[in-house]
Amino acid sequence: MAETLTVNLGERSYPLYFGTDLTSAVQRDVQGLLAQSRKVVVITDRHLETHQSAALTAMFGASPRFVAEPGEGSKSLPVLGAIWDFLAAERVDRGGVIFAVGGGIIGDLAGFAAASYLRGLDFVQLPTTLLAMVDSSVGGKTGINISAGKNLVGAFHQPKRVYISTHFLRTLPANEFAAGMAEAIKDGLLGNLALFEELERTPLSVTSERLPAVIRACCELKAKLVETDERETAKEGGRALLNLGHTFGHAIEQCAGYGHYLHGEAVAIGMIAAANLSVKLGLLAEAQARRIAPVLTAHQLPIHLREPLALTRLMEAVARDKKVRGGLPRFIVLPTLGRAETKDGIDRILVENAFLAVGAQRD
């Protein structure tokens, strides 16, 4: 029987199921929905369609599938529109259920389609990448990117359940596994020092016996923050803490061009920038900040831009970040390893210097 964890949100509460192979559980779920005359559709990507075709057929049989191209480019308005057309062509009504099978891009895209089509359909998350398992499949954030910035259009729409089936990680490319580890390291830095120190002592790999426990620890941390601040409205702290490294990272993704960096890669560089900023603010001791980069590099993550990016463009992207409050950027900083806090009103020069420290270029 699969392990479970509940995200407690009142009438929107839902379970997370953990296991090596949850194919049978998903099969039972799908058959139960079909027995209730509820239409089941699958949204996935070309990689999953190619490499996990047998698993998809075993779980979903002949249920209709929308197959997106892999990559950040699919998290866009044209692809969202194509999904709406697909749902209409399949005559999905308000009893329909969308299964999002893929990484964070598919989960965000399918979740937003579920939130918006017929003013809201049920959906189920079946994450297949480490990043999606430890982060994006939990919490109900859905959305797409636009040219002005990452995740600027979206909705809070909680899934009905999440199946975290680690056998999917066996075919995950090494760089995608590393990208997921960025979010796990982030969780350690912001709220679980024991997790960070564990990853510091022994880097994790896809074959590590500790991997399932680390995934669950990350989900427990995220569930706790989501339960206390579901829609990220807390004036201080709250769910926003999960954005450690993301204000810098999102700007890097946008300015480099979506897809140039995997999300986790950009967040890794963003965490170095955030640590630098924390030191300059007099919060984080330099000796503690120096411990972060080796953990990232041990997990095959970048700590510096591959090519310089223009500082002006990066700062413009920060100004458009969705976490801006009252026209001021909001940053997540570290007073110590294992604890984070929100901070705004930061001097522009300090932010610029944090970007310069990871390879940005004055223009």
C-alpha positions as CSV (number, residue, x, y, z in Angstrom):
1,M,0.0,0.0,0.0
2,A,1.3,3.4,-0.9
3,E,2.4,5.9,1.8
4,T,0.2,8.9,2.1
5,L,0.5,12.5,3.2
6,T,-2.4,15.0,3.3
7,V,-2.3,18.6,2.3
8,N,-4.9,20.0,4.8
9,L,-6.9,22.8,3.1
10,G,-10.4,22.1,4.4
11,E,-12.8,21.2,1.6
12,R,-9.8,21.4,-0.8
13,S,-7.6,18.9,1.1
14,Y,-6.0,16.2,-0.9
15,P,-3.7,13.2,-0.5
16,L,-0.2,12.6,-1.8
17,Y,0.5,9.0,-2.5
18,F,4.2,7.8,-2.5
19,G,5.5,4.6,-3.9
20,T,8.0,3.0,-6.3
21,D,5.3,2.1,-8.9
22,L,1.8,3.3,-8.4
23,T,0.5,2.1,-11.8
24,S,-2.2,-0.1,-10.2
25,A,-3.4,2.7,-8.0
26,V,-3.8,5.0,-11.0
27,Q,-5.5,2.2,-12.9
28,R,-8.1,1.8,-10.1
29,D,-8.6,5.6,-9.9
30,V,-9.2,5.8,-13.7
31,Q,-11.6,2.9,-13.8
32,G,-13.5,4.3,-10.9
33,L,-13.9,7.6,-12.6
34,L,-15.0,6.0,-15.9
35,A,-17.5,3.9,-14.0
36,Q,-19.1,7.1,-12.8
37,S,-19.3,8.3,-16.4
38,R,-16.6,10.9,-15.9
39,K,-14.4,11.6,-18.9
40,V,-10.7,11.1,-18.3
41,V,-8.2,12.9,-20.4
42,V,-4.4,12.9,-20.2
43,I,-2.0,15.8,-20.8
44,T,1.6,14.8,-21.2
45,D,4.7,15.5,-23.4
46,R,6.5,13.9,-26.3
47,H,9.2,12.4,-24.1
48,L,6.7,10.6,-21.9
49,E,4.8,9.5,-24.9
50,T,7.9,8.0,-26.4
51,H,9.7,6.5,-23.3
52,Q,6.7,5.6,-21.1
53,S,4.2,4.6,-23.7
54,A,3.5,1.2,-22.0
55,A,3.0,2.8,-18.6
56,L,0.6,5.4,-20.1
57,T,-1.4,2.7,-21.8
58,A,-1.4,0.6,-18.6
59,M,-2.7,3.5,-16.5
60,F,-5.1,5.2,-18.9
61,G,-6.0,2.7,-21.6
62,A,-7.7,4.5,-24.5
63,S,-8.3,7.7,-22.7
64,P,-7.6,10.7,-25.0
65,R,-4.2,12.2,-24.7
66,F,-2.9,15.7,-25.5
67,V,0.8,15.5,-26.2
68,A,2.8,18.7,-25.9
69,E,6.4,19.2,-27.0
70,P,8.9,19.0,-24.2
71,G,10.4,22.2,-22.9
72,E,9.5,25.6,-21.4
73,G,8.2,26.8,-24.8
74,S,5.1,24.7,-24.3
75,K,4.2,26.6,-21.2
76,S,2.6,29.3,-23.4
77,L,-0.7,30.8,-24.5
78,P,-0.7,29.0,-27.9
79,V,-0.3,25.6,-26.3
80,L,-2.9,26.4,-23.6
81,G,-5.3,27.4,-26.4
82,A,-4.6,24.1,-28.2
83,I,-5.5,22.2,-24.9
84,W,-8.8,24.1,-24.6
85,D,-9.6,23.2,-28.2
86,F,-8.7,19.5,-27.4
87,L,-11.0,19.5,-24.4
88,A,-13.8,20.9,-26.5
89,A,-13.2,18.4,-29.3
90,E,-13.3,15.6,-26.7
91,R,-16.6,17.0,-25.3
92,V,-15.2,17.2,-21.8
93,D,-17.9,18.4,-19.5
94,R,-17.7,19.6,-15.9
95,G,-17.5,16.0,-14.7
96,G,-14.3,15.5,-16.7
97,V,-10.9,14.9,-15.0
98,I,-7.5,15.9,-16.4
99,F,-4.5,13.8,-15.4
100,A,-1.3,15.9,-15.7
101,V,1.5,13.3,-16.4
102,G,4.9,14.9,-16.7
103,G,7.3,17.4,-15.2
104,G,6.6,20.9,-13.8
105,I,5.9,22.4,-17.2
106,I,3.1,19.9,-17.9
107,G,1.7,20.2,-14.3
108,D,1.6,24.0,-14.5
109,L,0.1,23.9,-18.0
110,A,-2.5,21.2,-17.4
111,G,-3.4,22.6,-14.1
112,F,-4.1,26.0,-15.6
113,A,-6.2,24.4,-18.4
114,A,-8.1,22.6,-15.6
115,A,-8.6,25.8,-13.7
116,S,-9.8,27.8,-16.7
117,Y,-11.8,25.4,-18.9
118,L,-15.5,25.4,-18.1
119,R,-14.5,27.6,-15.1
120,G,-12.8,24.7,-13.4
121,L,-12.3,21.0,-13.8
122,D,-10.8,18.5,-11.4
123,F,-7.3,17.4,-12.1
124,V,-4.8,14.9,-10.8
125,Q,-1.0,15.4,-10.7
126,L,1.2,12.5,-11.7
127,P,4.7,14.0,-11.6
128,T,7.5,12.2,-13.5
129,T,10.5,14.4,-12.8
130,L,12.2,15.0,-9.5
131,L,11.5,18.7,-9.6
132,A,7.8,18.1,-10.0
133,M,7.8,15.5,-7.2
134,V,9.5,17.7,-4.6
135,D,7.9,21.0,-5.6
136,S,5.6,21.9,-8.4
137,S,3.0,19.1,-8.2
138,V,2.1,20.2,-4.6
139,G,0.3,23.4,-3.7
140,G,-2.0,24.3,-6.6
141,K,0.1,26.9,-8.4
142,T,-0.7,26.7,-12.1
143,G,0.1,29.0,-15.0
144,I,2.0,29.9,-18.1
145,N,4.8,32.2,-19.1
146,I,4.4,35.4,-21.3
147,S,7.1,37.5,-22.9
148,A,7.0,39.9,-19.9
149,G,7.9,37.2,-17.4
150,K,7.7,33.7,-16.0
151,N,4.4,32.5,-14.4
152,L,2.8,35.9,-14.7
153,V,-0.5,34.4,-15.8
154,G,-2.1,31.6,-13.8
155,A,-4.4,30.5,-11.0
156,F,-4.4,28.7,-7.7
157,H,-6.2,25.4,-8.4
158,Q,-5.5,22.5,-6.1
159,P,-5.3,19.0,-7.5
160,K,-7.6,16.3,-6.2
161,R,-4.7,14.0,-5.5
162,V,-1.0,13.5,-6.4
163,Y,0.7,10.2,-7.3
164,I,4.5,10.3,-6.7
165,S,5.7,7.2,-8.4
166,T,9.5,7.1,-8.3
167,H,10.0,4.5,-11.0
168,F,9.6,7.3,-13.5
169,L,12.9,8.7,-12.4
170,R,14.8,5.8,-13.9
171,T,14.6,7.3,-17.4
172,L,15.1,10.9,-16.3
173,P,18.1,12.6,-17.9
174,A,20.9,13.5,-15.5
175,N,20.4,17.3,-15.9
176,E,16.7,17.0,-15.1
177,F,17.5,15.0,-12.0
178,A,20.0,17.7,-11.0
179,A,17.4,20.4,-11.6
180,G,15.1,18.7,-9.2
181,M,17.8,18.5,-6.6
182,A,18.1,22.3,-6.7
183,E,14.6,22.5,-5.2
184,A,15.4,19.9,-2.6
185,I,18.6,21.8,-1.6
186,K,16.4,25.0,-1.5
187,D,14.0,23.3,0.9
188,G,16.9,22.4,3.2
189,L,18.2,26.0,3.2
190,L,14.9,27.6,3.9
191,G,13.4,25.3,6.5
192,N,15.1,21.9,7.1
193,L,18.8,22.2,8.2
194,A,19.1,18.5,8.8
195,L,18.1,17.9,5.1
196,F,20.7,20.4,3.9
197,E,23.4,18.9,6.0
198,E,22.5,15.4,4.8
199,L,22.9,16.5,1.2
200,E,26.1,18.3,2.2
201,R,27.6,15.1,3.6
202,T,26.3,12.7,0.9
203,P,25.2,13.9,-2.5
204,L,22.0,12.2,-3.7
205,S,21.7,10.3,-6.9
206,V,18.7,8.6,-8.7
207,T,19.8,5.2,-7.2
208,S,20.2,6.5,-3.6
209,E,18.2,4.6,-1.0
210,R,17.5,7.9,0.7
211,L,15.8,9.4,-2.3
212,P,12.2,8.5,-1.4
213,A,12.7,9.9,2.1
214,V,14.1,13.1,0.8
215,I,11.2,13.5,-1.6
216,R,8.7,13.0,1.2
217,A,10.6,15.5,3.5
218,C,10.4,18.1,0.7
219,C,6.6,17.5,0.3
220,E,6.1,17.7,4.1
221,L,7.8,21.1,4.2
222,K,5.8,22.4,1.2
223,A,2.5,21.1,2.5
224,K,3.1,22.8,5.8
225,L,3.7,26.2,4.2
226,V,0.8,25.8,1.8
227,E,-1.5,25.0,4.6
228,T,-0.6,28.2,6.5
229,D,-0.6,30.5,3.5
230,E,-2.3,28.9,0.5
231,R,-2.5,31.9,-1.8
232,E,0.8,33.5,-0.7
233,T,-0.8,36.5,0.9
234,A,1.1,36.6,4.2
235,K,2.8,40.0,4.8
236,E,5.9,38.2,6.0
237,G,7.2,34.7,5.6
238,G,4.6,32.1,4.6
239,R,4.5,30.4,1.3
240,A,6.7,33.0,-0.3
241,L,9.7,31.4,1.5
242,L,9.5,28.7,-1.1
243,N,10.7,31.3,-3.6
244,L,14.2,31.3,-2.3
245,G,16.5,31.9,-5.3
246,H,13.5,32.3,-7.6
247,T,13.4,36.1,-8.0
248,F,16.9,36.0,-9.4
249,G,16.3,32.6,-11.1
250,H,13.2,33.7,-13.0
251,A,15.0,36.8,-14.2
252,I,17.8,34.7,-15.5
253,E,15.4,32.3,-17.3
254,Q,13.6,35.2,-19.0
255,C,16.7,37.1,-20.1
256,A,18.6,34.0,-21.3
257,G,15.5,32.8,-23.2
258,Y,13.1,30.2,-21.8
259,G,14.7,26.8,-22.1
260,H,18.3,28.0,-22.1
261,Y,18.5,27.0,-18.4
262,L,16.3,24.4,-16.8
263,H,14.3,25.9,-14.0
264,G,16.3,24.2,-11.3
265,E,19.6,25.4,-12.9
266,A,18.4,29.0,-12.9
267,V,17.2,28.6,-9.3
268,A,20.6,27.2,-8.3
269,I,22.3,30.3,-9.6
270,G,19.6,32.4,-8.0
271,M,20.3,30.8,-4.6
272,I,24.0,31.8,-4.8
273,A,22.8,35.4,-5.6
274,A,20.4,35.3,-2.7
275,A,23.1,34.0,-0.4
276,N,25.4,36.9,-1.6
277,L,22.6,39.4,-0.9
278,S,22.0,37.9,2.5
279,V,25.7,38.4,3.4
280,K,25.7,42.0,2.1
281,L,22.6,42.7,4.2
282,G,24.5,41.6,7.3
283,L,22.2,38.6,7.9
284,L,24.1,35.5,6.8
285,A,27.7,34.8,7.9
286,E,30.2,34.4,5.1
287,A,31.3,31.1,6.4
288,Q,27.8,29.8,6.2
289,A,27.3,31.2,2.7
290,R,30.4,29.4,1.5
291,R,28.8,26.1,2.3
292,I,26.1,26.4,-0.3
293,A,28.0,26.4,-3.6
294,P,29.8,23.0,-2.9
295,V,26.4,21.3,-2.3
296,L,25.1,22.6,-5.6
297,T,28.2,21.7,-7.6
298,A,28.2,18.2,-6.0
299,H,24.7,17.8,-7.5
300,Q,25.9,18.9,-10.9
301,L,24.2,22.3,-10.7
302,P,25.6,25.6,-12.0
303,I,26.6,28.4,-9.6
304,H,27.5,31.0,-12.2
305,L,26.0,32.1,-15.5
306,R,27.2,30.2,-18.6
307,E,27.3,33.4,-20.6
308,P,27.0,37.0,-19.3
309,L,23.5,38.6,-19.2
310,A,22.9,42.3,-19.3
311,L,22.4,43.7,-15.8
312,T,19.8,46.2,-17.0
313,R,17.6,43.5,-18.5
314,L,17.9,41.4,-15.4
315,M,16.8,44.3,-13.2
316,E,13.9,45.0,-15.5
317,A,12.8,41.4,-15.2
318,V,13.0,41.6,-11.4
319,A,10.8,44.7,-11.4
320,R,8.1,42.6,-13.2
321,D,8.4,39.6,-10.9
322,K,5.0,38.4,-9.6
323,K,6.2,38.8,-6.0
324,V,6.5,42.6,-6.4
325,R,4.5,44.4,-3.7
326,G,3.6,48.1,-3.9
327,G,6.0,48.4,-6.8
328,L,8.9,47.0,-4.8
329,P,10.7,43.7,-5.4
330,R,10.4,41.1,-2.6
331,F,13.4,38.9,-1.9
332,I,13.8,35.8,0.2
333,V,17.0,36.0,2.3
334,L,18.8,33.8,4.7
335,P,19.5,34.9,8.3
336,T,21.1,31.5,8.8
337,L,21.2,28.1,7.0
338,G,17.9,26.3,7.5
339,R,15.8,29.5,8.0
340,A,14.6,32.1,5.5
341,E,12.6,35.3,5.7
342,T,11.0,37.8,3.3
343,K,12.5,41.2,2.8
344,D,11.7,44.1,0.6
345,G,12.9,47.7,0.3
346,I,16.4,46.4,-0.5
347,D,18.9,48.9,-2.0
348,R,19.0,48.4,-5.8
349,I,22.8,48.5,-5.7
350,L,22.9,45.4,-3.5
351,V,20.6,43.5,-5.9
352,E,22.8,44.5,-8.8
353,N,25.9,43.4,-7.0
354,A,24.3,40.0,-6.3
355,F,23.7,39.6,-10.1
356,L,27.2,40.7,-10.9
357,A,28.6,38.1,-8.5
358,V,27.0,35.3,-10.5
359,G,28.2,36.6,-13.9
360,A,25.9,39.4,-15.0
361,Q,27.5,42.2,-17.0
362,R,27.0,45.9,-16.8
363,D,25.8,47.4,-20.1
